[in-house]
Amino acid sequence: MNVTLKEYSPEKLAAQPIGAWTGMACRLVVGALREQLAVEKLTQPHWWTLNHVAGSPGRWTRATLIERLAKWDDSGTDFHEVFDDLVARGWLTEDDGLMTLTEAGEAGRVRAKERNLRVHQQVHEGVDTADFVTTINVLRRMVANMGGDGNLPE
């Protein structure tokens, strides 16, 4: 979906409202990701949970994962419902309160990851890697300037 954009002067571009453009980008990108996750009957909080638990099996409790994920949530998610859903599907187990993905959970995570990668490829289409890196660094600085955490999530 290679689209040609009109050219504008640097002055005109510099005067654009960053909130409007980042908001539109957020709605479109997050909307596309949520649409792909819905195919697997997942929400973003499901996705975040699967990735965190896959990255550090046996590290996360409900409380520590909620503390970690809540700052990214824009939907008022009840994370206990998300965790309960993943347990009920047989995708997640909890031993002594520590979470681990099952084989089915890892398979579902991989399927969702493949779907999300297609969205990421679409987003990056026609965008030079150096420009993308600059954009992320500019946004990190803006977040920090506004009192947020501009560091990458660990």
Phi, psi and omega in degrees: 000060181283115184248137177271129179261147173293151175268142178227159178291152176303324180296317180293318179293319181295338181272359183288147180284112183299323180298320180294315182289318178291325177297314179296316179300316180300310182300318183289314182291310180297321177300317179294319178295316180297323177297317179291320178295325181298333177301325178268009184059042179241154170251173175301316178300327173299312182300313180300317180299311181302316182292318180295315181293321178296323182287335181214071181302138177076008179264324192266134167257171177303313184296315182290326180286321176298316179301320181289318190270336187303327183291342180267348186279130177242014186240005183065039185296138168270099185296332177298323176296319178298311181298316179299320179297315181294325176293315181297326177288343186083022181264342186220138173240158176230116176244121185053036177082356180263134187269142175217141175282147172271176175300319179296321178296318178293321178297317177295320178298318180295318178298315180295322179298317179298320178295315180295325179298326177296321177295314180300320178297318178297317180298321184278350183302124179077006180251118178297142181303318180297321178294322178297314179299316177300316180300313179299316180295322176296315179295321176300317180295317179297318178300313180297319179299331181267010175093006179268180179268108181274005179277154177290146177295144179269000000 
